[in-house]
């Protein structure tokens, strides 16, 4: 599962050839969540409120890049890195 971005201790990853809908995985310490790219909502899991807010803000800024990386992963290609939240 490639890491496509990292910021404030949060790791953003995607699996190769993962199930739909398009989503990414966010990990912060012992917490993990799966985030729907199109709806920007948690599909499963949990992150602390502040970490979730940062992840959703970042995802909104990079939604097109996340969709492009999703398509790369679906075809088993290495996704591109996405700039971290600053």
DSSP file (Angstrom, degrees, kcal/mol; ACC not computed):
  #  RESIDUE AA STRUCTURE BP1 BP2  ACC     N-H-->O    O-->H-N    N-H-->O    O-->H-N    TCO  KAPPA ALPHA  PHI   PSI    X-CA   Y-CA   Z-CA
    1    1 A X              0   0    0      0, 0.0    14,-0.2     0, 0.0     2,-0.1   0.000 360.0 360.0 360.0 106.2    0.0    0.0    0.0
    2    2 A X  E     -A   14   0A   0     12,-0.7    12,-1.7     1,-0.1     2,-0.6  -0.372 360.0-130.2 -67.8 140.6    1.9    3.1   -1.2
    3    3 A X  E     +A   13   0A   0     10,-0.2    10,-0.3     1,-0.1     3,-0.1  -0.821  25.3 179.9 -86.3 123.5    2.0    6.2    1.0
    4    4 A X  E     +     0   0A   0      8,-2.7    78,-3.2    -2,-0.6     2,-0.3   0.619  63.9   4.1-102.7 -15.6    1.0    9.1   -1.2
    5    5 A X  E     -A   12   0A   0      7,-1.3     7,-2.7    76,-0.2     2,-0.3  -0.981  54.9-165.9-162.1 159.1    1.3   11.9    1.4
    6    6 A X  E     +A   11   0A   0     -2,-0.3     2,-0.3    76,-0.3     5,-0.2  -0.960  18.2 154.3-151.5 130.5    2.3   12.5    5.0
    7    7 A X  E >   -A   10   0A   0      3,-2.0     3,-2.6    -2,-0.3    79,-0.1  -0.963  65.4  -1.7-158.6 141.0    1.6   15.5    7.3
    8    8 A X  T 3  S-     0   0    0     -2,-0.3     3,-0.1     1,-0.3    46,-0.1   0.803 129.6 -52.8  49.4  37.0    1.3   16.2   11.0
    9    9 A X  T 3  S+     0   0    0      1,-0.3    20,-0.6    19,-0.1     2,-0.5   0.544 111.1 124.9  79.6   7.1    1.9   12.5   11.8
   10   10 A X  E <   -AB   7  28A   0     -3,-2.6    -3,-2.0    18,-0.1     2,-0.5  -0.860  46.7-155.6-102.6 131.9   -0.9   11.4    9.4
   11   11 A X  E     -AB   6  27A   0     16,-2.6    16,-2.3    -2,-0.5     2,-0.5  -0.926   1.6-158.5-109.3 129.5   -0.2    8.9    6.7
   12   12 A X  E     +AB   5  26A   0     -7,-2.7    -8,-2.7    -2,-0.5    -7,-1.3  -0.932  22.8 168.9-109.0 125.1   -2.3    8.8    3.5
   13   13 A X  E     -AB   3  25A   0     12,-2.9    12,-3.2    -2,-0.5     2,-0.3  -0.900  22.9-156.8-135.4 160.2   -2.2    5.6    1.6
   14   14 A X  E     -A    2   0A   0    -12,-1.7   -12,-0.7    -2,-0.3     2,-0.3  -0.990  17.9-131.9-134.3 145.5   -4.0    3.7   -1.2
   15   15 A X    >   -     0   0    0     -2,-0.3     3,-0.7   -14,-0.2     2,-0.3  -0.659  29.1-108.7 -88.9 150.3   -4.2    0.0   -2.0
   16   16 A X  T 3  S-     0   0    0     -2,-0.3    58,-0.2     1,-0.2    57,-0.1  -0.619  99.0  -0.5 -73.7 138.2   -3.5   -1.4   -5.4
   17   17 A X  T 3  S+     0   0    0     56,-2.4    -1,-0.2    -2,-0.3    57,-0.2   0.865  93.9 173.6  51.9  45.9   -6.6   -2.7   -7.2
   18   18 A X    <   -     0   0    0     -3,-0.7    -1,-0.1    52,-0.2     3,-0.1  -0.309  34.2 -89.0 -82.2 166.0   -8.9   -1.8   -4.2
   19   19 A X        -     0   0    0      1,-0.1     2,-0.2    -2,-0.1     4,-0.2  -0.299  58.5 -73.5 -71.5 156.2  -12.7   -2.0   -4.1
   20   20 A X  S    S+     0   0    0      2,-0.1     2,-0.2    -2,-0.0    -1,-0.1  -0.524  92.1  70.1 -84.3 160.1  -15.0    0.8   -5.1
   21   21 A X  S    S-     0   0    0     -2,-0.2    -2,-0.0    -3,-0.1     2,-0.0   0.532  94.0-100.8 -75.2 164.8  -16.0    3.5   -4.3
   22   22 A X        +     0   0    0     -2,-0.2    15,-2.4    14,-0.1    16,-0.5  -0.307  64.0 147.0 -55.8 130.6  -12.8    5.5   -4.8
   23   23 A X  E     - C   0  36A   0     13,-0.3     2,-0.3    -4,-0.2    13,-0.2  -0.956  36.0-140.6-157.0 170.0  -11.2    6.0   -1.4
   24   24 A X  E     - C   0  35A   0     11,-1.9    11,-2.9    -2,-0.3     2,-0.5  -0.917  21.4-119.5-135.6 165.9   -8.0    6.4    0.5
   25   25 A X  E     -BC  13  34A   0    -12,-3.2   -12,-2.9    -2,-0.3     2,-0.4  -0.906  21.4-164.7-109.6 131.4   -6.7    5.2    3.9
   26   26 A X  E     -BC  12  33A   0      7,-3.0     7,-2.3    -2,-0.5     2,-0.4  -0.962   5.1-170.9-116.6 132.9   -5.7    7.7    6.6
   27   27 A X  E     +BC  11  32A   0    -16,-2.3   -16,-2.6    -2,-0.4     2,-0.4  -0.987  10.6 172.7-127.0 131.9   -3.6    6.5    9.6
   28   28 A X  E >   -BC  10  31A   0      3,-2.5     3,-2.6    -2,-0.4    20,-0.1  -0.928  66.0 -55.1-139.2 110.5   -2.8    8.6   12.7
   29   29 A X  T 3  S-     0   0    0    -20,-0.6    -1,-0.1    -2,-0.4   -20,-0.0  -0.371 123.4 -16.7  52.4-123.7   -1.1    6.8   15.6
   30   30 A X  T 3  S+     0   0    0     -2,-0.1     2,-0.3    -3,-0.1    -1,-0.3   0.445 121.1  95.5 -89.1   1.6   -3.4    3.8   16.4
   31   31 A X  E <   -C   28   0A   0     -3,-2.6    -3,-2.5    14,-0.1     2,-0.3  -0.682  49.2-180.0 -96.4 145.9   -6.4    5.3   14.5
   32   32 A X  E     +CD  27  46A   0     14,-0.6    14,-2.6    -2,-0.3     2,-0.3  -0.996   3.1 177.5-142.4 146.5   -7.3    4.5   11.0
   33   33 A X  E     -CD  26  45A   0     -7,-2.3    -7,-3.0    -2,-0.3     2,-0.5  -0.993  24.1-137.5-146.7 151.3  -10.1    5.6    8.7
   34   34 A X  E     -CD  25  44A   0     10,-2.8     9,-3.7    -2,-0.3    10,-1.1  -0.954  25.7-158.3-108.7 125.2  -11.2    5.0    5.1
   35   35 A X  E     -CD  24  42A   0    -11,-2.9   -11,-1.9    -2,-0.5     2,-0.4  -0.910  15.4-130.0-114.0 126.6  -12.3    8.2    3.3
   36   36 A X  E  >> -CD  23  41A   0      5,-2.9     4,-1.6    -2,-0.5     5,-0.6  -0.588  15.9-150.5 -70.0 126.1  -14.5    8.4    0.3
   37   37 A X  T  45S+     0   0    0    -15,-2.4    -1,-0.1    -2,-0.4   -14,-0.1   0.900  91.0  42.8 -69.6 -41.8  -12.8   10.6   -2.3
   38   38 A X  T  45S+     0   0    0    -16,-0.5    -1,-0.2     1,-0.2   -15,-0.1   0.890 126.0  30.6 -75.3 -39.3  -15.9   11.9   -4.0
   39   39 A X  T  45S-     0   0    0      2,-0.1    -2,-0.2     0, 0.0    -1,-0.2   0.609  93.5-137.3 -94.6 -13.8  -18.0   12.5   -0.9
   40   40 A X  T  <5 +     0   0    0     -4,-1.6     2,-0.3     1,-0.2    -3,-0.2   0.942  59.8 130.0  51.6  52.0  -15.2   13.4    1.5
   41   41 A X  E   < -D   36   0A   0     -5,-0.6    -5,-2.9    15,-0.0     2,-0.4  -0.944  67.8-100.3-132.1 153.1  -16.8   11.3    4.2
   42   42 A X  E     -D   35   0A   0     -2,-0.3    -7,-0.2    -7,-0.2     3,-0.1  -0.613  30.7-176.2 -73.0 124.9  -15.5    8.5    6.5
   43   43 A X  E     -     0   0A   0     -9,-3.7     2,-0.3    -2,-0.4    -1,-0.2   0.813  69.1 -13.2 -88.9 -37.2  -16.6    5.1    5.1
   44   44 A X  E    S+D   34   0A   0    -10,-1.1   -10,-2.8     0, 0.0    -1,-0.4  -0.982 104.7  32.1-160.0 159.1  -15.2    3.1    8.0
   45   45 A X  E    S-D   33   0A   0     -2,-0.3     2,-0.3   -12,-0.2   -12,-0.3  -0.394  70.2 -96.9  87.9-166.4  -12.9    3.6   11.0
   46   46 A X  E     -D   32   0A   0    -14,-2.6   -14,-0.6    -2,-0.1     2,-0.3  -0.987  23.7-173.1-157.7 140.7  -12.2    6.6   13.1
   47   47 A X        -     0   0    0     -2,-0.3   -20,-0.0   -16,-0.1   -15,-0.0  -0.962  43.3 -92.8-128.2 150.7   -9.8    9.4   13.5
   48   48 A X     >  -     0   0    0     -2,-0.3     4,-2.9   -20,-0.1     5,-0.3  -0.294  45.8-105.8 -57.1 151.4   -9.6   12.0   16.3
   49   49 A X  H  > S+     0   0    0      1,-0.2     4,-2.3     2,-0.2     5,-0.2   0.865 118.4  46.9 -50.3 -48.2  -11.6   15.1   15.5
   50   50 A X  H  > S+     0   0    0      2,-0.2     4,-2.0     1,-0.2    -1,-0.2   0.918 114.1  47.2 -65.2 -43.8   -8.5   17.3   14.8
   51   51 A X  H  > S+     0   0    0      2,-0.2     4,-2.5     1,-0.2    -2,-0.2   0.913 112.4  50.4 -63.8 -42.9   -6.8   14.7   12.6
   52   52 A X  H  X S+     0   0    0     -4,-2.9     4,-2.8     1,-0.2     5,-0.2   0.910 108.5  52.3 -62.0 -42.4  -10.0   14.1   10.7
   53   53 A X  H  X S+     0   0    0     -4,-2.3     4,-2.3    -5,-0.3    -1,-0.2   0.912 110.7  47.6 -59.6 -43.5  -10.5   17.8   10.1
   54   54 A X  H  X S+     0   0    0     -4,-2.0     4,-2.5     2,-0.2    -2,-0.2   0.919 112.5  49.5 -63.9 -43.9   -6.9   18.1    8.7
   55   55 A X  H  X S+     0   0    0     -4,-2.5     4,-2.7     1,-0.2    -2,-0.2   0.922 112.6  46.3 -62.7 -45.0   -7.4   15.0    6.5
   56   56 A X  H  X S+     0   0    0     -4,-2.8     4,-2.1     2,-0.2    -1,-0.2   0.883 112.2  50.5 -68.3 -38.0  -10.7   16.3    5.0
   57   57 A X  H  X S+     0   0    0     -4,-2.3     4,-1.6    -5,-0.2    -2,-0.2   0.935 113.8  45.9 -61.4 -46.0   -9.2   19.8    4.4
   58   58 A X  H  X S+     0   0    0     -4,-2.5     4,-1.5     1,-0.2    -2,-0.2   0.923 112.0  51.1 -61.8 -46.0   -6.2   18.3    2.6
   59   59 A X  H  < S+     0   0    0     -4,-2.7    -1,-0.2     1,-0.2     7,-0.2   0.867 106.6  53.9 -63.7 -37.3   -8.5   15.9    0.6
   60   60 A X  H >< S+     0   0    0     -4,-2.1     3,-0.8     1,-0.2    -1,-0.2   0.903 109.8  48.0 -63.3 -40.1  -10.7   18.8   -0.5
   61   61 A X  H 3< S+     0   0    0     -4,-1.6    -1,-0.2     1,-0.2    -2,-0.2   0.790 123.1  33.0 -68.2 -28.3   -7.6   20.7   -1.8
   62   62 A X  T 3X S+     0   0    0     -4,-1.5     4,-2.5     1,-0.1    -1,-0.2   0.009  76.4 124.7-120.4  26.6   -6.3   17.6   -3.6
   63   63 A X  H <> S+     0   0    0     -3,-0.8     4,-2.3     1,-0.2     5,-0.2   0.887  76.7  49.1 -59.3 -42.7   -9.5   15.8   -4.7
   64   64 A X  H  > S+     0   0    0      1,-0.2     4,-2.1     2,-0.2    -1,-0.2   0.903 112.3  48.7 -64.8 -40.2   -8.6   15.7   -8.4
   65   65 A X  H  > S+     0   0    0      2,-0.2     4,-2.6     1,-0.2    -2,-0.2   0.876 109.7  52.7 -66.6 -37.4   -5.1   14.3   -7.6
   66   66 A X  H  X S+     0   0    0     -4,-2.5     4,-2.4     2,-0.2    -2,-0.2   0.910 108.7  49.7 -64.1 -41.9   -6.7   11.7   -5.4
   67   67 A X  H  X S+     0   0    0     -4,-2.3     4,-2.0     2,-0.2    -2,-0.2   0.914 111.5  49.1 -62.5 -41.7   -9.0   10.6   -8.2
   68   68 A X  H  X S+     0   0    0     -4,-2.1     4,-2.0     1,-0.2    -2,-0.2   0.919 111.7  48.3 -64.2 -43.6   -6.0   10.4  -10.6
   69   69 A X  H  X S+     0   0    0     -4,-2.6     4,-2.7     1,-0.2    -1,-0.2   0.877 107.4  57.0 -63.8 -37.1   -4.0    8.3   -8.0
   70   70 A X  H  X S+     0   0    0     -4,-2.4     4,-2.4     1,-0.2    -1,-0.2   0.931 107.1  48.2 -58.3 -46.0   -7.1    6.1   -7.5
   71   71 A X  H  X S+     0   0    0     -4,-2.0     4,-1.1     2,-0.2    -1,-0.2   0.889 110.6  51.4 -64.1 -38.8   -7.1    5.3  -11.2
   72   72 A X  H ><>S+     0   0    0     -4,-2.0     5,-3.0     1,-0.2     3,-0.6   0.945 111.8  46.5 -61.5 -47.3   -3.4    4.6  -11.2
   73   73 A X  H ><5S+     0   0    0     -4,-2.7   -56,-2.4     1,-0.2     3,-2.0   0.870 105.1  60.2 -64.2 -36.8   -3.8    2.2   -8.3
   74   74 A X  H 3<5S+     0   0    0     -4,-2.4    -1,-0.2     1,-0.3    -2,-0.2   0.819 109.4  43.9 -60.9 -29.6   -6.8    0.5   -9.9
   75   75 A X  T <<5S-     0   0    0     -4,-1.1    -1,-0.3    -3,-0.6    -2,-0.2   0.140 121.7-108.4-102.3  18.9   -4.5   -0.5  -12.8
   76   76 A X  T < 5S+     0   0    0     -3,-2.0     2,-0.3     1,-0.2    -3,-0.2   0.791  73.8 138.6  61.5  31.9   -1.7   -1.5  -10.5
   77   77 A X      < -     0   0    0     -5,-3.0     2,-0.3    -6,-0.2    -1,-0.2  -0.785  63.9 -97.0-102.5 151.7    0.5    1.5  -11.3
   78   78 A X        -     0   0    0     -2,-0.3    -5,-0.0    -3,-0.1    -1,-0.0  -0.510  42.2-128.8 -68.5 125.2    2.4    3.5   -8.7
   79   79 A X        -     0   0    0     -2,-0.3     2,-0.2   -65,-0.1   -10,-0.1  -0.310  22.8-108.2 -71.9 160.0    0.4    6.5   -7.6
   80   80 A X        -     0   0    0    -15,-0.2     2,-0.1     1,-0.1    -1,-0.1  -0.567  34.2-103.9 -85.0 150.8    2.0   10.0   -7.6
   81   81 A X        -     0   0    0     -2,-0.2     2,-0.4     1,-0.0   -76,-0.2  -0.462  32.4-146.1 -69.7 147.1    2.9   11.7   -4.3
   82   82 A X        -     0   0    0    -78,-3.2   -76,-0.3    -2,-0.1   -20,-0.0  -0.957  26.3 -99.9-118.2 136.8    0.6   14.5   -3.3
   83   83 A X        -     0   0    0     -2,-0.4     3,-0.1   -78,-0.1   -79,-0.0  -0.194  42.0-117.8 -55.3 139.9    1.8   17.6   -1.5
   84   84 A X        -     0   0    0    -78,-0.1     2,-0.3     1,-0.1   -77,-0.1  -0.268  31.9 -91.9 -74.1 165.6    1.2   17.6    2.3
   85   85 A X              0   0    0      1,-0.1   -77,-0.2    -2,-0.0    -1,-0.1  -0.619 360.0 360.0 -73.8 134.5   -0.9   20.0    4.2
   86   86 A X              0   0    0     -2,-0.3    -1,-0.1   -79,-0.1    -2,-0.0   0.395 360.0 360.0-115.3 360.0    1.2   22.9    5.4
